[in-house]
Amino acid sequence: MTSSSPSVPAALTWRERYARFRTTERYRSIRRYLSDRSFVIGTLLFIPLALMAIFAPLLAPYPPLEINVLDKFQGPSWIYLLGTDEFGRDLLSRILYGSRTSLGVGAMTASATCVLGLFFGALAGYNRLADAILMRVMDGLMAFPGILLAIIIVASLGPGSGGLNVVLAMIIIYTPRITRVVRGTVIEVKQQDFVDAARLIGLSDARILAVHIIPNCLAPVIVQTTFGFAWAILVEAGLSFVGLGTPLPEPSWGNIISAGRQFVRNAPWLVVTPGVLISLAVLSLNLIGDGLRNVLDPRLRNIAS
């Protein structure tokens, strides 16, 4: 008597795999993102800028600090695609390396403010005593205009190595905004029935915050962090323009414009290209933020319009 071996299912074809994938929640999430025009356009604009920053050492034709006085103020050509500055440095190379500084400052600011805003906002929204103390501090910081407070902090501390004090100043300024967003969401979420059920079964406050409340606050925080990314790029460029941002000779989009503004009549390429890139970066991140807001919280779609 021979025992029959279990049948092995045949390999699925790519059409069958795709048909199964279309029934998953991941497919529906991708469809929601791709159906939002703002998110798609913003992503397509931002990806080349991110690639510029990541692969700057491979894309730059010359070292960004290499001086060649004989080639100063050369216009765009096949040798220097975007021209040269007053020291004969290749503008394309400086812009590519400057993208690492400008986007890096924005990314560090956005990441740090997201973490700190989540922590302080969750604490303030969940505990009344912490709310009374923390929110008065946040209100005091938000009472000052952002750019003015940034100038005061950086002027007091100095730009610092690699512009770290600039990042610190922007973290101090933008954290209250995310804190208020998280606090409002936590106050709303903690009144839900599933939070009461978690208390009844004996879960600690820390576990309730970490497992049940904070995950439900991530959608507005992600949106606000994206806007903070764009804001940080713009503020860093403004501080560098007035000499308080990323210190020379390290390139950033802001200090490239600052150095070239006195030669704008005879060498407009020194300010046009970095200015356009700053505008594109801010525009793309704002579009991504709008798209994320529409996808993650459709209730705000009518409010925004």
ABEGO torsion letter per residue (X at the ends): XBBBBBBBBBBBBAAAAAAAAAABAAAAAAAAAAABAAAAAAAAAAAAAAAAAAAAAAABABBAABBBAAABGBBBBAABAAEBBAAGBBAAAAAAAAAAAAAAAAAAAAAAAAAAAAAAAAAAAABAAAAAAAAAAAAAAAABBAAAAAAAAAAAAEAEBGGAAAAAAAAAAAAAAAAAAAAAAAAAAAABAAAAAAAAAGBBAAAAAAAAAAAAAAAAAAAAAAAAAAAAAAAAAAAAAAGABBBOABBBAAAAAAAAAAAAAABAAAAAAAAAAAAAAAAAAAAAAAAAAAAABAAAAAAAX
